[in-house]
Amino acid sequence: MKSLSAIQIDNKPELIVDEIDIADPIENQVMIKLISSGICHSQLHQMNDANLPKPFLLGHEATGIVMKTGPKCDYVKEGDYVIATWVRRTPIEGRYLPELKGVSYQEKKLNCRITFTWSEVIMCEDEYIVKIPKKYATPESCIVGCSILTGAGAVKNTAKVNPGETVAVYGVGGIGLAAVKMASLLKASKVIAIDIDNEKLEFSKKFGATHTINSIENDSINEIYDLTNGGVDYAFDAIGKEVTMNQIFEATKKGGSGADNIGGISILIGIPESSNISIDANQILLNQKTFKGSLGATYPEEDFIYFLDMYHKGEFPIDKMISESFKLPDINSACHKLESGKITGRSIIKF
């Protein structure tokens, strides 16, 4: 069948929107008609990566309804509602990158990274979808497939924040907002949002930020020390720059010698701009600090329903995180706005 999709033809960042061809599913593939898709900053990184094979399809978080399944798929059936995501339901070591089969454009094989969701209809392996009740299959639920699972998952499952502990979040776009909200739900005593955009900082207060710091106007480390008497228990970097990686390291509390004299934990959740960074090793040893990565730290089948339950109880305002919606033909405009920092929370495509 044919589907209108956003396609990166070559290494130019501009996308075309045209019809692609999708064959019937094979093996454990699933064909899904989408309701909505998130627009993630990760795709901007991909669009600027000359090493990814072209033509290329983008997007990795969506909500939709199953149209067809391959003969080896026993997880879903036609008519089931699902969230498509980039995190496997069954954990594996490292990152498996499945080959996209049966999807082409003008008879040329199309490529993607795990899945693609900037398309009216998609094809993916069934490991990358999660069944949800029909009542939860609303347009805003698509962002559970990336921004919510990444930010909230890091706080809930990687850090395991306890009531009364303190949290700092550097970068309060979609992922950072999810981290802020989860820290608030887990009853952190202080949830400090740090950004360079005052509008985003003000927006973060709606999701539970108890304090905000503009890191251009103020020294964020000194401000955090003053607010917490020496540093937070957990600091999250939702940006991925070397400067912010070092800032989350500095922002956590110091420990020292002794079995229980443990310092704070710094957690990287944003995609690093560079794989080569410099960290002060003395902070790790002398202050017993920890630096961790958090890569989609969720139990998809359990956590997706948890997040959606919390949303429908009015405790996790997923809909309020979405500051703008687009139609698929406007995808280039959406990407330009995201890249220029004009999207306050998260943006989505509605089909």
N, C-alpha and C positions, 0 to 999 in steps of 0.2 A: 504494500500500500504506500501511498504518498503522504508526507507530512511536511508542513511548513516549519523550517528550522533556521536557526542562526548558524552560519558557517564561516570559519576563518579559512580562506582559500590559500593564503600564503602568509608570509611573516609580517605583513602589514597589520596594524591593530584594528583596522576597520573590518566589520563583519558584513556579510551579505545575508539577506533573508530570502530563502528560496525553498522549493520543494525538494526533499530527499526521498529516496526509495528505501522502504523497510520490508524485508522478506518475512515470511512466517518464522516464528521462533523455533530454534532447534535446541536439543539437549535441555539444559536448565534455564534457558532464556525466558524472559517475560516481556510481552508487549503491553505498554501502558498508555492510556490516553490521559493527558495531564490536565489538572485543574489550575495549578499554579507552580511556579518555580522561584526559588530565591536567586538573588544576584549577589554573588560573593566576591570579595576582594581577591580571593585565590584565582579567580578566572582572569583578572587583570595580569597577575603574574604569568599565567599560562599564555596569554595573548602576546606577551613580550618575550616568551621563551622560544628562541629560534631553533632549539634542538627538538622540539616536539614535532612529530610527523604531521604534515598537512596533506589534504584538507582536514580540518580539525573541528570537532563539536565540543561545546562547553556546557557548564552547569553541573551541579552535583547535589542538589537538594530540591525535592518536588513532592507534590501530592497528586495522586491520580487514581484511576480505576483500571483494573486489569482487563485487557481485551482478549489476549490469547496467551497460552503458555506452551512451552516446549514439552516433549514427551517425558523428560526426566525431572520435570518440576512437580513436586508434590507438596509444596509449601502454600501455594495460592491457587485459586481457580478464577475463571472468568467472572467478573462482577465484584470481586473483592476490592476494597479500598486499601491503598498502601501509601507509605512515604518512601521515596527513593533517596538513598544516601550514599556516602562514600565509605562508610564504616561497615565492615562485614558483620553479619549476625554471629558467625562462628569465628572466633579469634584465630589468627595465624601469626607466625613469626614474621616480622618485617612487613612489607607492603606488596601484596599481589596485585598486578596490573593486568586484568583480563583483556583479551583481544576482543575488539568489537567485530562481531560477525553479522553479515546479512544486512548491512546498512551502507548505502552508497549515494553518490551524487554525480549525475551525468556519467554513470558507469565507472566512476572512480571509487575505490574503497575509502570509507571515512574512518577517522581515528578519534579516540577520546581518551580521557584519563579516568578509568574505573567505570564511569557512566557519563551520560549527557542529559541535560534537562531543559536547555533553551530550545524546545521543540514541542510542537503540539502532541506528538506521539513519540515515545522513546522505546528503546530495547535495552535490557540489561540482564545480568545474571541474577537469579533469585536470592543469592546471598546478600544483595545490596538493596533489598526492599524489606519493609516491616509492615505487617498487617495492622490496620487500625479500624475501629468501629466507624460505620458510616457517619455517625453524628460528629466525629472529629475531623472529617474530610472537608474542611473549610479552607479557603485560599490561604489564610495566614498560617495554617499548620505546616506548610512546606518548609519554613525556616527551622523547624525542629530537626530536619535532616542535616543541618550543618551548624548554623550559628548558635542555636540553643544547645545542641549536644556538645559542641566544642567548649563554649564558655561555661555553661552550667555544669557540664560533666567534669571539667577540670576542678571546679570548686567542690562538687559533691563526691566525686570518686577518686580524683588524684590527691587533692589536699585533705578531703574529709574534714572540712571545717566544723568545729564544735561551737556551741553557744558560748558567747563571751570572748571568743578569739577575735583578732583584728586582721583586716584584709585591705590591701591596696591593689587597685586595678589600673594599669597603664594602658590607655587607649579605650575609649568608650564608644566605639562603633557597635555594630550588631553583636559581635562575639563578646566584647567587653561588657556591654549592657546585660547580656545573659549571665556573665560571671557576677556582676554587681547584684542582680536580682537573686541569684542562688545563694550568695553570701548573706543577703538580707533574710531570705527564707530560713536559712540555717541559724539565724539569730546571732550573727557576728556583732560584736558590740560597736565596732567602728568599721564602716565600709567607705574607703577613701578612693574617689575617682580622680584620675590624673589624665589630662589631655591638654592640647594647645588651642582648642576651640571652645570658647565660652558657651556657645549654643549647645554643643554636645554635653558639656559639663552640667548645664542647667537641666537638660533633658534627663541626665542620669539620676537626678534627684527623684524623678517619678518612679524609678526602679529600685530605690532603697539606698542610694548613696547618702551617707550621713555627712560627708565632707567632700569638697571638691578643690582641686588645685590646678591652676593653669601653669604648666611647667615652663612657659616662656616668661611669664610675669613674675614667677616666684621660684625659689629653690625647692623643688619637690622633696628632696631628701630631708632638709632641715625642717620643712613643714610637717612631714610625716613623723620625724623624731619628736617634735613638739606635741603633736596630737596623741602620740602613743607612748611617750616616755622612753624613747630609744629605738623604736622600730616595730613593724607589724609582724604578726606570726606568719602571714602568707602574703606574697606579692606576685601578681600575675602580669605578664607582658603579652598583651593582645596585639602588638604592633610588629615586633620582630626586627627592630633596628639594633645595632650594636650598643648605641647609647642607652636604649631602654632596657636591654638585657643587663647592662651594668647597673642601671638605676634600680631594677627590682632586687638585685643582689645587695646593693647598699641599703635599700629601704627596709630590709628585714632586721629583726632584733639580733643582737649578738649573744652568743653563748660563750663558753670557755672550757677549761679543763674539768673533767669529771664526767661520770657516766650519764647523768641526767641534765647536765648543763648545756642543753642543745639550743642552737640558734634557730633563726627563722628559715622558712622554705621559700625559694624563688621558683616560679613555674612558668615556663615558656609555652604559650599557646598560639602565638602569631607565627606565620611563616617567616623564617630568617631571611633577611636580604643577602646575607653572606654566611657561608659555612665556617669562615675563619674569623673568630673573634678572640679578644683578649679578656680573661677574667683573672682577678687577683686571687691566686691560690691560697694566700695567707688568710683570706676571709673564710675559705672552706675549712682549713685546719684550725687556726687559732680561735675562730669564733664558732666552730662546729656548725657552719651553715650548710644548706643543701640547695643544689640547683637541679631542677628536674624538667623534663619535657612532658607534655600532655598531648597525645595525638588522638583526638576523638575519643576521649576516655568515657565511654558509655557502654552499658549493656543494652543494645538497641531495643530488643523486644520488651524489656522491663522498663527502661528509662523513658522511651518515647511515650508510652502510655502514662507513666508518672507525670511527665511534663504536661501532657494534654489534659490529664485529670486536674492538675493544679490550675491550668488555664481556665477550664470550665467551672472550677470552684471560685474563680475570681482572685486567685492568689498569685498567678504568674501571668501578667498581662501581655501575652505574646502579640496580640493585635496592636497594642500601643507601641511595640518596638518597630512596627512597619510604618515608616514615614512617607513612603511614596510607592505607587504602583504604576506599572507600565504595560503596554501591549507589546507583543513580540516584534512588530516592525519598528518599534522605537528603541531597540536594544542598544544601538550605538549611542544614542542620547543618554540612556541610563548608565552606560559604562563611563561616558565622559563626566557625568555628574558625580559618580562614585569616585572616580580618580581625582577629581578636583576638590573633594571633600564636601560636596554639597548635599550629601545624603546624611541626615542626622542619625538615623537608626539603621534600619535595614530596608532594602527595596526588593520588590518582587515583580514577577511577570504574571499577569492573569490571562488565562486562555479562554 
